[in-house]
Amino acid sequence: MFKAIRISILLFILFFVAVSTWLTQARSTDWENSLWVKVYPINADGSEASDDYIAGLDTDDFSDIEEFLARETGRYGRALSRPLRMELGRPIREQPPEIEADSGVIGIMLWSLKMRWWASNHGGSQDSIDPDVRIFVRYHNPDSAYVLENSVGLQKGMVGIVNARAGRHVRGSNNVIIAHEFLHTLGATDKYDPATAQPIAPEGLAEPDRNPLYPQSHAEIMGGRIALAENDAVIPKSLKYAVIGRQTASEIRLID
């Protein structure tokens, strides 16, 4: 009898968590209220350059992400004047959990659970009210030859990890990556070839009906890059050169 009661309690907890997660995700894409996104900077390499850059950060450094989403939601007929509200948190001194390159499905699932627990504990320690989305940005010395790891956005838990360069001259491209990972937390999917990072036509192109097709003038945000040719693409310098394509708009419920 006692075992049956424990199993019933566990099932109830799992059901409650599942329903709560579903309601949170549904609310995040009803586009009736502003979403609160908080950025937590992390010095990824321990360099003085990264520390100095983080010390000089301000919420305004992320304002073009707000402007991007307001412009694109308006383009799809949504009347919300400020769909996104960015905020800057205090620096986080610990690094997030790492995922092994050869992790299988189980390994990725375990990492996802660890990541959500870590985000809640480290971000939540400075939040009297939980934001809708937490984005942890790991800044690296821009003068190093370090190849940045892939960034990640999780819909379950609504948390993102972004690897970025600590430099004013790359602020715009950093915000492109932050916006990309933020949209992952709302359910948007990648629209580029992971082997080549080339946007996939047509869904990964900002102008799929352009003739000739290349070069494109803008990037589809989940395609990640401006396609200059079938086998050549560049990360846009700012979100002024990015759009939300129709498939992405459908995934985040901007359109049916």
C-alpha positions, 0 to 999 in steps of 0.5 A: 500500500505504501509503495502504491501511495509513493508511486501515485505521488510521483505520478502526480508530481510528474503530471503537475510538472508536465502541465506547468511546462505546457502552460508556460510554453503556451503562454510564451507564444500567445503574444498577448503580453511582453516576455521578460528575458534576462541575460546573465554574463559569464567570463568564460575564459577568465581573461581580464578583457572579458571581465572589463567588457562584462563590467561595462555592459548595460541593458541598452546593449541588448535593446536591438533584440527588443527592436528586432522582435517588435519589428518582426511581430508587427510585420506578422500583424501582432499589435503588442508594442513591446513583445520583449523586455530585456534585462541584464543580470549580475555576472555568474561566476560558475560555468554551466554544465558541459555536454560531451561531443559524443553524448547520445540521446540519454546523455543529452537528456541528462545534460538538459536536466542538469542545465535546467537545474543549474540555471534555476539555482544560479540565475534564480539566486538573484531573481526575486521574480523568475524571468520568462527566459534566462540566457547565460552569455559566456564571453571570450577574449576577442583577441584569442584564437579560441573557436567558440562552441555551439550555443544552445537554446532549450524550450523545456526550462526556457533557458539558453547558453550563448558563446560570444566575443567580449568586444563592442565591435561584435555586439551586433553579431552577438545579439544575432546569436542571442536572438537565435537561441531565444527563439529556440526557447519558444519552439523555433527550429534550426534552418541550416545544415549543421555540417556546413552552417549553410542556410537551408533553402527555402525555409532558411532564407530571408528571401526564398522567392528572390530571383536570382536566389543568391546573394541574399540581402538578409538572414532568416534568424533561424537560418543564422547567416546571410546566404551569399551563394549556395555554398557561402554565407556570413553571420549578419553584423546586426539584427537590422539584417535579420528577419523571422521567416514564415516557417519560424513564425508558424513555429512560434505561433505568430501565424497559424 
